[in-house]
């Protein structure tokens, strides 16, 4: 299971990580803030939503646990700390509000927990690790945005929590092709298994 283009990833250092038998899907920050043209965080395209929805549908069909994440800060942004100072565009998420909500195409359904976070990794300062442990999860499928930020941080932390991260290259996105491809390269080389949506759908059909 690879999903990596040999031309795009000519110097990958690591070996392949075969996925386990108890996966969960983590849908990272697919919020209105990244798809609303009026938002300072808006991405240049919403093309990621189609593959992300396909992976989500496959996970639900396989009865695989799904966890969604979104970002929200308290009414004055105190819990954003230095991150808010570094990235003032995050002020759009102070107090929560509509921009913090998951877009309709991939919205959670009953029984799918939503982890509210303040920093890049879905694991940092949240209940995600204990939730996955309670479910006996050994593999984390990561979809969402952005590749160079919250997706990367979540995948690296998954590895550091003893989980096998599968990053779905066509179900993650960034603001430009350069950081997107560079971070997929680095993730495949050292921290995760970069796969395609097709490969993930096939894998979910076997668990």
N, C-alpha and C positions, 0 to 999 in steps of 0.2 A: 504494500500500500504506500504509494509515494506521492504522486500529484505534483512533483517538482520537475520543471523543465531543465534538462541537462545543460542547455545553453544559458539559461538564466542563473543556474546554480552550479557553475563549473568547479568550485573549490570547496564544496560542502565537506565539513570535517567529520561530522558524527555519522553513526550508523543509523539504520532505520529502527524505529521503535514500534514493534507490533502492538496493536491495540489490545486491551484486555476484554473481558467478557461482561463487565458491569459498567457501561458508559452512562454519562449524563451529558446533556447539552446545556451549555451556558451561553445565553444570548446577551451579548455585552452592549448596553447603552444604545439600543436602537430607538432613540428618543426623537421627538419632534425637533429638538434643538439642532439636530444634524441634518434635517430635511426641510426645514422651514426657511424660505429665502430671506425672511426678515431677521433670522437669528445670526448673531456674530460667529456662531460655530458651524454654520451650514456647510455641508459638503458640496462639491461641484456636481454630483450625480446621485440619484437614488437607485442606481443599477444593482446595488448590493441586496436590495430588499427581495428581489425574486429568488436568487439562490438561498438566501437566509430563510425565506418562507418554505422553500422546498426541503431544506434540512429539518426545519421545525416540523413540518408535516410528517416526514419520515420518522422522526423521533417519537412523535405522538402515536403514529401507527404501530410502532414497535413497543409501545408502553415503556419508553425510556424516560427517566426523569428529566424535566426541563426546568431550568432556573433562569429567570430574567434579571438583569441589573439595570439600574438607572441612577442618575446623579441628582442629588438635591441637597441644598444647604439650609441651615436655619434662617430665621427672618433677617438676620444681619450678617450672615456669612462667617460667624466666628468659627464654626467647625471646618471651614475651608482652609484656615491657617495660611501658611506660606504659599500653598498652591494657588489660592485666589490672588495673592499679590503677584505671583509670576505670570499668571494667565488671567488677566482681567475679564476676558470674554466669558469666563465662568460665572461672572456676576449675573448673567442671564438666568442662572439656575438657583439663585438665592431666593429662599422662600418657596422653593418648588415651583408649582404652577404648571401651565400647559406645556411649556417647552421641555419639562422634565418627564412628561408622560411618554410611554411607548407608543410608537406609531401603530395605526390600526392594522396594517398588513401582518404584523408579527406580534400582536398584543397577547398578553398572557390570558389563559383561560383558568377556570376554577381548578384548584389543586396545583397550579404552577407558582411556586413562591417568587416573589420579587424582592431582590436584595437592593436596598438603597445604600449607596456608597458616596464618599466624599473625595476619594483619591483614585488613582489610575487602576490599581489592581482590584478585582472583584473580591479578593481574599482579605485585603488590608482593612482591619477594623470592622469586619462584618461577620455574619454567622455562616458564610458559605462553606468554610472548611468543615465545621461540625455538621452541617446539613448533609454534605456529600458523604462524610464518614458514617453518619447514621443510616444512609442508604446503601452502604457497602460499595460505593463507586470506586473503580480503579482507573477509569479513563475519562478525560474531560474533552468534549468536542467544543471548540470555541468558534463562535460566529459573532459578527458585530463590528463595531467601530471604536476607535480608529486603529488601524494596523500597527502604527508606530507608537501608540499610546496605551490605551486601556486593554486592547487585545494582547499586545506584547506583554504588558505587565501581568495580566491574568494568566497567560500561558506560562511565563517564567515562574510565577508563584505556584501554579499547579504542579510543575515539576518539583519545586522545592517542598511541596507538601506530599511528595511520593506518588503523584498521579501522572498518568501518561497523557500529555496534551496533544490533541489533534487540532490544528489550526486550518480552517477551511478557506483556502486561498480565494475562491470566488464568492465566498459569503462573508468576507471582511473587506474593509475599504479604508482609504485615507484621502487626504486632500490633494495628493499628487502621486503620480506613478513612481517617482524616485523613492520617497520614503516607504511606500507600500512594498515595492520589490526588494529594497534593501533590508527591510525588517523581516520579510518572509525568508530571505536568504539567511539572515542571521539566526532566525528561529529554527530553520531546518538544520543549520550547521551545528547548533549547540543545545537547543532547549526543547524542541518539539518535533512533531511529525507534521509536515505541511501536506495537505491532501486536497483533493477536489470534492465538490459537492457530489459528483457521481460516485466517487469512492466511498464517501460517507453513507450515502443512501444504500449502496450495496452492503456495506458493513452492518448498518442498522438492520438490514434484512436477515442477518445471521445471528443476532443476539437474542 
